Amino acid sequence: MRARTERKQFGEPLAWLAAALWLWAGQIAWAQGPAASTEARGGTGSLGSLGLKAGAEIPPAKIQELYRKILSDWSAGQADRAPDELIELETAVAVDTDARTRKVLLKEEQAVIHQVGTTDLEVLVPIAVLHHEAYRRLLERGIRGHALALGHTRNMAKDLALLYSEQSGSEGAKLVASRLVTSLGGLLLQSAQQLPAAEMFQKAIELDGRNIAALLALSTVYEKNAQAETAVRLLRQTLEVEPANAEARLRLALNLKRLDQDAEAGKLLAGLMADKEASWVTPLAYQELARLGDGKKGEAEAEKVLRQGIERFPDDLRLRIQLAAALDRRGAPGEATALIEKALATSAPREAGASRYLYNAVRADEFATTRTFLDENSKSRLQVLAQALSAPPSDAVGTGVAP
């Protein structure tokens, strides 16, 4: 029986998730975040290339001048330098002790975007990706002491991507915006910020319903919060787009199992076992199919499945432990002990690469393709940005970037 009735429309605001996660996620992110580096602190240690100190009074005209310089460096292909310069500028201007400083920063950055954006709308893509990269680096270095700047640059990346999609109206623009928002969601997920990550993934799916990375990631958030029905809907949508996706098939099987739909779950797991090309998903399919059976017949089938799994994956320690447990229940403790002893003598535990670990972890490869896509789309427009920066300033209005 299900413990609760889920919402039929998973696109609605995720209030249920907020209630469960807002405090937990923040505490975990704070506890797991690395100590802030000298560069991220801005204002301690040596100065950055712009020579700025956090909290120092910087005139509006100077903020615009520096922001244009940063965009110019980015357009010239200085991929290492420009994001660090942006971090230096934004952490110097936007200080956590004064919320008004973020509005000052936003206003002056908007002014520059107004000027270059009227030349060619495509410049919004590399600017959004620049802010995305600055956000990624800030997270790597630690967020303590710079929450205002962190939120600002994340919002700039998101809002510029959405503005580009809205103003362009093309399918290509929607794809770019969807991928950028997905990547931001992935970064949030890696920081244990499940609620804002889920909101990013939902927006990405609205922009592109075929976004596999966003569909899988959002289904995983629902799955981890015991919302199996919603996870199933998202996973079915994923498989409509990519029927052979092994991870989606595995996650669908496990969520169906939680809903007591064992027959369909078993077919999915058997299909994964039959795949010729194995992946981290395949050993899990053997493990989970072996758990489906009940009674003596089920135990016999489970033992058969596990032996097949061990034959295919002889180094998988969990399969051996699971088979040993089955043998012990059957009354064959000697064989079970021998199996474990052999496994321990020949296999070193490798939890970080184990299938179940990968199933539950936020994996770097989940969003690698998305970020490659963003990098390629940014680089292809850098020349457009360079030309826009060299053009005389215009009196454009309205960027659409949220204050």
C-alpha positions as a Markdown table, in Angstrom:
| # | Residue | x | y | z |
|---|---|---|---|---|
| 1 | Met | 0.0 | 0.0 | 0.0 |
| 2 | Arg | 1.2 | 3.5 | -0.7 |
| 3 | Ala | 1.8 | 5.8 | 2.2 |
| 4 | Arg | 0.5 | 8.9 | 0.5 |
| 5 | Thr | -1.3 | 10.1 | -2.6 |
| 6 | Glu | 0.9 | 12.0 | -5.0 |
| 7 | Arg | 0.1 | 15.0 | -7.0 |
| 8 | Lys | -1.1 | 14.1 | -10.5 |
| 9 | Gln | 0.7 | 17.1 | -12.0 |
| 10 | Phe | 4.4 | 16.9 | -11.1 |
| 11 | Gly | 4.9 | 20.2 | -12.9 |
| 12 | Glu | 3.2 | 22.1 | -10.1 |
| 13 | Pro | 5.4 | 23.9 | -7.5 |
| 14 | Leu | 7.3 | 21.4 | -5.4 |
| 15 | Ala | 5.9 | 22.4 | -2.1 |
| 16 | Trp | 6.0 | 18.8 | -0.7 |
| 17 | Leu | 9.7 | 18.7 | -1.3 |
| 18 | Ala | 10.3 | 22.0 | 0.3 |
| 19 | Ala | 8.8 | 20.8 | 3.5 |
| 20 | Ala | 10.9 | 17.7 | 3.6 |
| 21 | Leu | 14.2 | 19.1 | 2.5 |
| 22 | Trp | 14.8 | 22.8 | 3.0 |
| 23 | Leu | 16.6 | 22.5 | 6.3 |
| 24 | Trp | 18.3 | 19.1 | 5.6 |
| 25 | Ala | 19.7 | 20.2 | 2.3 |
| 26 | Gly | 21.1 | 23.4 | 3.6 |
| 27 | Gln | 22.8 | 21.7 | 6.5 |
| 28 | Ile | 24.3 | 19.0 | 4.3 |
| 29 | Ala | 25.6 | 21.5 | 1.7 |
| 30 | Trp | 27.1 | 23.6 | 4.5 |
| 31 | Ala | 28.7 | 20.5 | 6.2 |
| 32 | Gln | 30.1 | 19.0 | 2.9 |
| 33 | Gly | 31.2 | 22.2 | 1.2 |
| 34 | Pro | 34.9 | 22.7 | 1.1 |
| 35 | Ala | 36.5 | 25.5 | 3.1 |
| 36 | Ala | 36.6 | 28.7 | 1.1 |
| 37 | Ser | 39.8 | 29.2 | -0.8 |
| 38 | Thr | 41.7 | 32.5 | -0.9 |
| 39 | Glu | 40.4 | 33.3 | -4.3 |
| 40 | Ala | 36.8 | 32.7 | -3.3 |
| 41 | Arg | 37.0 | 34.8 | -0.2 |
| 42 | Gly | 38.1 | 37.8 | -2.2 |
| 43 | Gly | 39.6 | 40.3 | 0.1 |
| 44 | Thr | 42.0 | 38.0 | 2.0 |
| 45 | Gly | 45.4 | 37.0 | 0.8 |
| 46 | Ser | 46.8 | 38.3 | -2.5 |
| 47 | Leu | 44.6 | 40.4 | -4.8 |
| 48 | Gly | 43.2 | 39.0 | -8.0 |
| 49 | Ser | 44.1 | 40.2 | -11.5 |
| 50 | Leu | 41.6 | 43.1 | -11.2 |
| 51 | Gly | 43.1 | 44.3 | -7.9 |
| 52 | Leu | 39.7 | 44.4 | -6.1 |
| 53 | Lys | 38.9 | 43.9 | -2.4 |
| 54 | Ala | 35.6 | 42.7 | -1.1 |
| 55 | Gly | 33.4 | 45.5 | 0.2 |
| 56 | Ala | 35.5 | 48.2 | -1.4 |
| 57 | Glu | 33.6 | 51.1 | -2.8 |
| 58 | Ile | 33.6 | 50.7 | -6.6 |
| 59 | Pro | 31.9 | 53.5 | -8.7 |
| 60 | Pro | 29.1 | 52.3 | -11.0 |
| 61 | Ala | 31.1 | 53.4 | -14.1 |
| 62 | Lys | 34.0 | 51.3 | -12.9 |
| 63 | Ile | 31.8 | 48.2 | -12.5 |
| 64 | Gln | 30.6 | 48.6 | -16.0 |
| 65 | Glu | 34.2 | 49.1 | -17.3 |
| 66 | Leu | 35.4 | 46.0 | -15.5 |
| 67 | Tyr | 32.5 | 43.9 | -16.6 |
| 68 | Arg | 33.1 | 44.9 | -20.2 |
| 69 | Lys | 36.7 | 43.9 | -19.8 |
| 70 | Ile | 35.7 | 40.5 | -18.4 |
| 71 | Leu | 33.4 | 39.9 | -21.3 |
| 72 | Ser | 36.1 | 41.0 | -23.7 |
| 73 | Asp | 38.6 | 38.5 | -22.1 |
| 74 | Trp | 35.9 | 35.8 | -22.4 |
| 75 | Ser | 35.2 | 36.6 | -26.1 |
| 76 | Ala | 39.0 | 36.4 | -26.7 |
| 77 | Gly | 39.0 | 32.9 | -25.5 |
| 78 | Gln | 40.6 | 33.4 | -22.1 |
| 79 | Ala | 38.5 | 30.6 | -20.6 |
| 80 | Asp | 40.7 | 30.3 | -17.4 |
| 81 | Arg | 41.0 | 34.0 | -16.7 |
| 82 | Ala | 37.6 | 35.5 | -17.4 |
| 83 | Pro | 35.5 | 33.4 | -14.9 |
| 84 | Asp | 38.0 | 34.2 | -12.1 |
| 85 | Glu | 37.8 | 37.9 | -13.0 |
| 86 | Leu | 34.0 | 37.7 | -12.8 |
| 87 | Ile | 34.2 | 36.0 | -9.4 |
| 88 | Glu | 36.6 | 38.7 | -8.2 |
| 89 | Leu | 34.3 | 41.5 | -9.4 |
| 90 | Glu | 31.1 | 40.1 | -8.1 |
| 91 | Thr | 32.4 | 39.0 | -4.7 |
| 92 | Ala | 34.0 | 42.5 | -4.3 |
| 93 | Val | 30.7 | 44.3 | -5.1 |
| 94 | Ala | 28.0 | 42.0 | -3.7 |
| 95 | Val | 28.8 | 41.5 | 0.0 |
| 96 | Asp | 26.6 | 39.5 | 2.3 |
| 97 | Thr | 26.4 | 42.2 | 4.9 |
| 98 | Asp | 24.5 | 44.6 | 2.6 |
| 99 | Ala | 21.8 | 43.2 | 0.3 |
| 100 | Arg | 21.7 | 46.5 | -1.6 |
| 101 | Thr | 25.1 | 45.8 | -3.1 |
| 102 | Arg | 23.6 | 43.0 | -5.2 |
| 103 | Lys | 21.2 | 45.4 | -6.8 |
| 104 | Val | 24.0 | 47.7 | -7.6 |
| 105 | Leu | 25.9 | 44.9 | -9.3 |
| 106 | Leu | 22.9 | 43.8 | -11.2 |
| 107 | Lys | 22.1 | 47.3 | -12.4 |
| 108 | Glu | 25.6 | 47.8 | -13.8 |
| 109 | Glu | 25.9 | 44.4 | -15.4 |
| 110 | Gln | 22.5 | 44.9 | -17.0 |
| 111 | Ala | 23.6 | 48.2 | -18.4 |
| 112 | Val | 26.4 | 46.5 | -20.3 |
| 113 | Ile | 24.2 | 43.6 | -21.4 |
| 114 | His | 21.7 | 46.2 | -22.7 |
| 115 | Gln | 24.4 | 47.7 | -24.9 |
| 116 | Val | 25.8 | 44.5 | -26.4 |
| 117 | Gly | 22.5 | 42.7 | -26.5 |
| 118 | Thr | 20.9 | 45.0 | -29.1 |
| 119 | Thr | 23.7 | 44.3 | -31.5 |
| 120 | Asp | 23.0 | 40.5 | -31.6 |
| 121 | Leu | 20.8 | 38.4 | -29.4 |
| 122 | Glu | 23.3 | 35.6 | -29.7 |
| 123 | Val | 25.7 | 37.3 | -27.3 |
| 124 | Leu | 23.4 | 36.2 | -24.4 |
| 125 | Val | 24.6 | 32.6 | -24.8 |
| 126 | Pro | 28.3 | 33.1 | -24.1 |
| 127 | Ile | 27.5 | 35.6 | -21.3 |
| 128 | Ala | 25.2 | 33.1 | -19.7 |
| 129 | Val | 27.8 | 30.4 | -20.0 |
| 130 | Leu | 30.4 | 32.7 | -18.4 |
| 131 | His | 28.2 | 33.2 | -15.4 |
| 132 | His | 27.5 | 29.5 | -15.3 |
| 133 | Glu | 31.3 | 28.8 | -15.2 |
| 134 | Ala | 31.8 | 31.4 | -12.4 |
| 135 | Tyr | 29.1 | 29.7 | -10.4 |
| 136 | Arg | 30.6 | 26.3 | -10.9 |
| 137 | Arg | 34.0 | 27.6 | -9.7 |
| 138 | Leu | 32.5 | 29.3 | -6.7 |
| 139 | Leu | 30.9 | 26.1 | -5.6 |
| 140 | Glu | 34.2 | 24.2 | -6.0 |
| 141 | Arg | 35.9 | 26.8 | -3.8 |
| 142 | Gly | 33.3 | 27.0 | -1.1 |
| 143 | Ile | 30.3 | 29.3 | -0.7 |
| 144 | Arg | 30.9 | 30.6 | 2.9 |
| 145 | Gly | 31.0 | 34.3 | 3.0 |
| 146 | His | 29.8 | 34.9 | -0.5 |
| 147 | Ala | 26.2 | 33.6 | -0.6 |
| 148 | Leu | 25.0 | 36.8 | -2.3 |
| 149 | Ala | 27.4 | 36.7 | -5.1 |
| 150 | Leu | 26.9 | 33.0 | -5.5 |
| 151 | Gly | 23.1 | 33.4 | -5.9 |
| 152 | His | 23.6 | 36.4 | -8.1 |
| 153 | Thr | 25.8 | 34.7 | -10.7 |
| 154 | Arg | 23.6 | 31.6 | -10.7 |
| 155 | Asn | 20.5 | 33.7 | -11.4 |
| 156 | Met | 22.3 | 35.7 | -14.1 |
| 157 | Ala | 23.1 | 32.4 | -15.9 |
| 158 | Lys | 19.6 | 31.1 | -15.6 |
| 159 | Asp | 17.8 | 34.4 | -16.4 |
| 160 | Leu | 20.0 | 35.1 | -19.5 |
| 161 | Ala | 19.4 | 31.6 | -20.8 |
| 162 | Leu | 15.6 | 32.0 | -20.3 |
| 163 | Leu | 15.7 | 35.5 | -21.9 |
| 164 | Tyr | 17.5 | 34.1 | -24.9 |
| 165 | Ser | 14.9 | 31.4 | -25.3 |
| 166 | Glu | 12.0 | 33.8 | -24.9 |
| 167 | Gln | 13.4 | 36.5 | -27.2 |
| 168 | Ser | 14.6 | 34.1 | -29.9 |
| 169 | Gly | 11.6 | 31.8 | -29.9 |
| 170 | Ser | 13.5 | 29.2 | -31.9 |
| 171 | Glu | 13.7 | 25.5 | -31.0 |
| 172 | Gly | 17.5 | 25.8 | -31.0 |
| 173 | Ala | 17.3 | 28.6 | -28.4 |
| 174 | Lys | 15.1 | 26.4 | -26.2 |
| 175 | Leu | 17.6 | 23.6 | -26.4 |
| 176 | Val | 20.4 | 25.8 | -25.3 |
| 177 | Ala | 18.4 | 27.3 | -22.4 |
| 178 | Ser | 17.2 | 23.8 | -21.4 |
| 179 | Arg | 20.8 | 22.5 | -21.3 |
| 180 | Leu | 22.1 | 25.4 | -19.3 |
| 181 | Val | 19.3 | 25.2 | -16.7 |
| 182 | Thr | 19.9 | 21.4 | -16.5 |
| 183 | Ser | 23.6 | 22.0 | -15.8 |
| 184 | Leu | 22.8 | 24.5 | -13.0 |
| 185 | Gly | 20.4 | 21.9 | -11.6 |
| 186 | Gly | 23.2 | 19.4 | -11.6 |
| 187 | Leu | 25.5 | 21.7 | -9.7 |
| 188 | Leu | 22.8 | 22.3 | -7.1 |
| 189 | Leu | 22.3 | 18.6 | -6.8 |
| 190 | Gln | 26.0 | 18.0 | -6.2 |
| 191 | Ser | 25.7 | 20.5 | -3.4 |
| 192 | Ala | 22.7 | 18.6 | -1.9 |
| 193 | Gln | 20.3 | 21.4 | -2.8 |
| 194 | Gln | 17.5 | 19.1 | -4.0 |
| 195 | Leu | 14.6 | 21.5 | -4.0 |
| 196 | Pro | 16.2 | 24.2 | -6.2 |
| 197 | Ala | 17.8 | 21.5 | -8.3 |
| 198 | Ala | 14.3 | 19.9 | -8.9 |
| 199 | Glu | 12.9 | 23.3 | -9.9 |
| 200 | Met | 15.7 | 23.8 | -12.4 |
| 201 | Phe | 15.1 | 20.3 | -13.9 |
| 202 | Gln | 11.4 | 21.0 | -14.1 |
| 203 | Lys | 12.1 | 24.2 | -16.0 |
| 204 | Ala | 14.5 | 22.4 | -18.3 |
| 205 | Ile | 11.9 | 19.8 | -19.2 |
| 206 | Glu | 9.3 | 22.6 | -19.9 |
| 207 | Leu | 11.8 | 24.0 | -22.4 |
| 208 | Asp | 12.6 | 20.6 | -23.9 |
| 209 | Gly | 10.6 | 17.6 | -23.1 |
| 210 | Arg | 13.2 | 15.3 | -24.7 |
| 211 | Asn | 16.0 | 16.4 | -22.3 |
| 212 | Ile | 17.1 | 13.0 | -21.0 |
| 213 | Ala | 19.5 | 14.4 | -18.4 |
| 214 | Ala | 16.8 | 16.6 | -16.8 |
| 215 | Leu | 14.2 | 13.8 | -16.9 |
| 216 | Leu | 16.5 | 11.3 | -15.2 |
| 217 | Ala | 17.7 | 13.8 | -12.6 |
| 218 | Leu | 14.2 | 14.9 | -11.7 |
| 219 | Ser | 12.9 | 11.4 | -11.5 |
| 220 | Thr | 15.8 | 10.6 | -9.1 |
| 221 | Val | 14.9 | 13.5 | -6.8 |
| 222 | Tyr | 11.3 | 12.2 | -6.6 |
| 223 | Glu | 12.6 | 8.6 | -6.1 |
| 224 | Lys | 14.8 | 9.6 | -3.3 |
| 225 | Asn | 11.9 | 11.3 | -1.6 |
| 226 | Ala | 9.6 | 8.3 | -1.8 |
| 227 | Gln | 7.5 | 9.7 | -4.6 |
| 228 | Ala | 7.5 | 6.5 | -6.7 |
| 229 | Glu | 4.4 | 7.3 | -8.8 |
| 230 | Thr | 5.8 | 10.6 | -10.1 |
| 231 | Ala | 9.2 | 9.0 | -10.7 |
| 232 | Val | 7.6 | 6.3 | -12.8 |
| 233 | Arg | 5.8 | 8.9 | -14.9 |
| 234 | Leu | 9.0 | 10.8 | -15.6 |
| 235 | Leu | 10.9 | 7.5 | -16.3 |
| 236 | Arg | 8.2 | 6.4 | -18.8 |
| 237 | Gln | 8.6 | 9.8 | -20.5 |
| 238 | Thr | 12.4 | 9.3 | -20.6 |
| 239 | Leu | 12.0 | 5.9 | -22.2 |
| 240 | Glu | 9.6 | 7.3 | -24.8 |
| 241 | Val | 12.5 | 9.5 | -25.9 |
| 242 | Glu | 15.3 | 6.9 | -25.5 |
| 243 | Pro | 13.8 | 3.4 | -25.2 |
| 244 | Ala | 17.2 | 1.7 | -24.7 |
| 245 | Asn | 18.4 | 3.9 | -21.8 |
| 246 | Ala | 19.7 | 1.4 | -19.3 |
| 247 | Glu | 19.6 | 3.6 | -16.3 |
| 248 | Ala | 16.0 | 4.7 | -16.9 |
| 249 | Arg | 14.9 | 1.1 | -17.4 |
| 250 | Leu | 16.6 | 0.1 | -14.1 |
| 251 | Arg | 15.1 | 3.0 | -12.1 |
| 252 | Leu | 11.7 | 2.3 | -13.6 |
| 253 | Ala | 12.0 | -1.3 | -12.6 |
| 254 | Leu | 12.9 | -0.4 | -9.0 |
| 255 | Asn | 10.2 | 2.2 | -8.7 |
| 256 | Leu | 7.6 | -0.3 | -10.1 |
| 257 | Lys | 8.8 | -2.8 | -7.5 |
| 258 | Arg | 8.1 | -0.2 | -4.8 |
| 259 | Leu | 4.5 | 0.1 | -6.2 |
| 260 | Asp | 4.1 | -3.7 | -6.0 |
| 261 | Gln | 4.2 | -4.0 | -9.8 |
| 262 | Asp | 6.6 | -6.9 | -9.8 |
| 263 | Ala | 5.7 | -8.5 | -13.1 |
| 264 | Glu | 6.6 | -5.4 | -15.2 |
| 265 | Ala | 9.6 | -4.8 | -13.0 |
| 266 | Gly | 10.8 | -8.4 | -13.6 |
| 267 | Lys | 10.5 | -8.0 | -17.4 |
| 268 | Leu | 12.6 | -4.8 | -17.3 |
| 269 | Leu | 15.3 | -6.4 | -15.2 |
| 270 | Ala | 15.4 | -9.5 | -17.4 |
| 271 | Gly | 15.8 | -7.2 | -20.4 |
| 272 | Leu | 18.7 | -5.4 | -18.8 |
| 273 | Met | 20.4 | -8.8 | -18.1 |
| 274 | Ala | 20.0 | -9.8 | -21.7 |
| 275 | Asp | 21.7 | -6.7 | -23.0 |
| 276 | Lys | 25.0 | -7.6 | -24.7 |
| 277 | Glu | 26.8 | -4.5 | -23.7 |
| 278 | Ala | 27.2 | -4.4 | -19.9 |
| 279 | Ser | 27.4 | -1.2 | -17.8 |
| 280 | Trp | 27.3 | -0.4 | -14.1 |
| 281 | Val | 23.5 | -1.0 | -14.4 |
| 282 | Thr | 23.8 | -4.7 | -15.3 |
| 283 | Pro | 25.0 | -6.2 | -12.0 |
| 284 | Leu | 22.3 | -4.3 | -10.2 |
| 285 | Ala | 19.7 | -5.9 | -12.6 |
| 286 | Tyr | 20.9 | -9.3 | -11.5 |
| 287 | Gln | 20.8 | -8.3 | -7.8 |
| 288 | Glu | 17.3 | -6.8 | -8.0 |
| 289 | Leu | 15.8 | -9.6 | -10.1 |
| 290 | Ala | 17.0 | -12.1 | -7.5 |
| 291 | Arg | 15.1 | -10.2 | -4.8 |
| 292 | Leu | 11.8 | -10.4 | -6.6 |
| 293 | Gly | 11.0 | -14.1 | -6.0 |
| 294 | Asp | 9.0 | -15.5 | -3.0 |
| 295 | Gly | 8.9 | -19.0 | -1.6 |
| 296 | Lys | 11.0 | -22.0 | -2.4 |
| 297 | Lys | 10.6 | -21.6 | -6.2 |
| 298 | Gly | 11.6 | -17.9 | -5.9 |
| 299 | Glu | 14.6 | -18.8 | -3.8 |
| 300 | Ala | 15.7 | -21.4 | -6.5 |
| 301 | Glu | 15.2 | -18.8 | -9.2 |
| 302 | Ala | 17.1 | -16.2 | -7.2 |
| 303 | Glu | 20.1 | -18.6 | -6.8 |
| 304 | Lys | 20.1 | -19.3 | -10.5 |
| 305 | Val | 20.1 | -15.6 | -11.4 |
| 306 | Leu | 22.9 | -14.8 | -8.9 |
| 307 | Arg | 25.1 | -17.6 | -10.2 |
| 308 | Gln | 24.6 | -16.3 | -13.8 |
| 309 | Gly | 25.5 | -12.8 | -12.5 |
| 310 | Ile | 28.7 | -14.0 | -10.8 |
| 311 | Glu | 29.7 | -15.9 | -14.0 |
| 312 | Arg | 29.3 | -12.6 | -15.9 |
| 313 | Phe | 30.7 | -10.4 | -13.2 |
| 314 | Pro | 33.2 | -12.5 | -11.2 |
| 315 | Asp | 34.6 | -9.5 | -9.4 |
| 316 | Asp | 31.3 | -8.2 | -8.1 |
| 317 | Leu | 31.5 | -8.7 | -4.3 |
| 318 | Arg | 27.8 | -7.9 | -3.6 |
| 319 | Leu | 26.6 | -10.6 | -6.0 |
| 320 | Arg | 28.7 | -13.1 | -4.1 |
| 321 | Ile | 27.4 | -11.9 | -0.7 |
| 322 | Gln | 23.9 | -12.1 | -1.9 |
| 323 | Leu | 24.3 | -15.6 | -3.2 |
| 324 | Ala | 26.0 | -16.7 | 0.0 |
| 325 | Ala | 23.0 | -15.4 | 2.0 |
| 326 | Ala | 20.7 | -17.4 | -0.3 |
| 327 | Leu | 22.8 | -20.5 | 0.2 |
| 328 | Asp | 22.8 | -20.1 | 4.0 |
| 329 | Arg | 19.0 | -19.8 | 4.0 |
| 330 | Arg | 18.8 | -23.0 | 1.9 |
| 331 | Gly | 20.9 | -24.8 | 4.5 |
| 332 | Ala | 24.2 | -24.8 | 2.8 |
| 333 | Pro | 26.4 | -22.8 | 5.2 |
| 334 | Gly | 29.6 | -24.5 | 4.1 |
| 335 | Glu | 29.2 | -23.5 | 0.5 |
| 336 | Ala | 28.2 | -20.0 | 1.6 |
| 337 | Thr | 31.3 | -19.6 | 3.7 |
| 338 | Ala | 33.6 | -20.9 | 1.0 |
| 339 | Leu | 32.1 | -18.4 | -1.5 |
| 340 | Ile | 32.7 | -15.5 | 0.8 |
| 341 | Glu | 36.2 | -16.6 | 1.7 |
| 342 | Lys | 37.1 | -16.9 | -2.0 |
| 343 | Ala | 35.5 | -13.5 | -2.7 |
| 344 | Leu | 37.5 | -11.8 | 0.0 |
| 345 | Ala | 40.7 | -13.4 | -1.1 |
| 346 | Thr | 40.4 | -12.4 | -4.7 |
| 347 | Ser | 38.4 | -9.2 | -4.7 |
| 348 | Ala | 39.3 | -5.9 | -3.1 |
| 349 | Pro | 36.3 | -3.8 | -2.0 |
| 350 | Arg | 35.7 | -1.0 | -4.5 |
| 351 | Glu | 32.7 | 0.8 | -3.2 |
| 352 | Ala | 33.3 | 4.1 | -5.2 |
| 353 | Gly | 33.0 | 2.1 | -8.4 |
| 354 | Ala | 30.3 | -0.3 | -7.3 |
| 355 | Ser | 26.9 | -0.3 | -9.1 |
| 356 | Arg | 24.8 | 0.5 | -6.0 |
| 357 | Tyr | 27.1 | 3.4 | -5.1 |
| 358 | Leu | 26.8 | 4.8 | -8.6 |
| 359 | Tyr | 23.0 | 4.3 | -8.5 |
| 360 | Asn | 22.8 | 6.5 | -5.4 |
| 361 | Ala | 25.5 | 9.0 | -6.1 |
| 362 | Val | 25.4 | 12.2 | -8.1 |
| 363 | Arg | 27.8 | 11.1 | -10.9 |
| 364 | Ala | 30.0 | 13.6 | -12.8 |
| 365 | Asp | 29.2 | 11.9 | -16.1 |
| 366 | Glu | 25.4 | 12.6 | -15.7 |
| 367 | Phe | 25.9 | 16.2 | -16.9 |
| 368 | Ala | 29.1 | 16.0 | -18.8 |
| 369 | Thr | 27.4 | 15.9 | -22.2 |
| 370 | Thr | 25.2 | 18.8 | -21.3 |
| 371 | Arg | 28.2 | 20.9 | -20.3 |
| 372 | Thr | 30.1 | 20.0 | -23.5 |
| 373 | Phe | 27.0 | 21.1 | -25.5 |
| 374 | Leu | 27.1 | 24.5 | -23.6 |
| 375 | Asp | 30.8 | 25.0 | -24.2 |
| 376 | Glu | 30.4 | 24.3 | -27.9 |
| 377 | Asn | 27.5 | 26.7 | -28.2 |
| 378 | Ser | 29.4 | 29.4 | -26.2 |
| 379 | Lys | 32.6 | 29.1 | -28.3 |
| 380 | Ser | 30.7 | 29.4 | -31.6 |
| 381 | Arg | 29.3 | 32.8 | -30.5 |
| 382 | Leu | 32.4 | 34.3 | -29.0 |
| 383 | Gln | 33.2 | 36.2 | -32.2 |
| 384 | Val | 29.7 | 37.7 | -32.1 |
| 385 | Leu | 30.3 | 38.9 | -28.6 |
| 386 | Ala | 33.6 | 40.4 | -29.5 |
| 387 | Gln | 32.0 | 42.3 | -32.3 |
| 388 | Ala | 29.2 | 43.5 | -30.1 |
| 389 | Leu | 31.7 | 44.8 | -27.5 |
| 390 | Ser | 33.5 | 46.8 | -30.1 |
| 391 | Ala | 30.4 | 48.4 | -31.4 |
| 392 | Pro | 29.4 | 51.9 | -30.1 |
| 393 | Pro | 27.1 | 51.8 | -27.0 |
| 394 | Ser | 23.4 | 52.1 | -27.7 |
| 395 | Asp | 20.5 | 53.1 | -25.6 |
| 396 | Ala | 18.8 | 49.7 | -25.3 |
| 397 | Val | 16.3 | 48.9 | -22.7 |
| 398 | Gly | 15.1 | 45.7 | -20.9 |
| 399 | Thr | 17.3 | 42.7 | -20.5 |
| 400 | Gly | 14.7 | 40.6 | -18.7 |
| 401 | Val | 17.2 | 39.6 | -16.0 |
| 402 | Ala | 15.4 | 39.4 | -12.7 |
| 403 | Pro | 16.3 | 41.9 | -10.1 |
